[in-house]
Amino acid sequence: RDGRAPFPCRAGSRYLYVDEFGDVHWCSQTRGVFTQNLMDYGLEDLKAQFYQRKNCNETCTLGCARTASAYDAWRAQA
């Protein structure tokens, strides 16, 4: 194996990482790549992040992000 296991990451939608300052990030490993204040985060943001491609998905080792995204195996893919 080459260490790659791509998946449709749903971080920022099904999985939110909120830091101590109240900012939403995709996950703890991508702070600074995507940042938005939780109080300004709404339904449109959840929808947008659901479909946003994350370049880190192929080598992601965060079980929480992968588990939250695993439900896609049971739903129709667009």
Secondary structure, DSSP 8 states (H G I E B T S, - for coil): --S-------BTTTB-EE-TTSEEES-TT-TTTS-EEGGG--HHHHHHHHH---TTGGG---HHHHHHHGGGGGS---
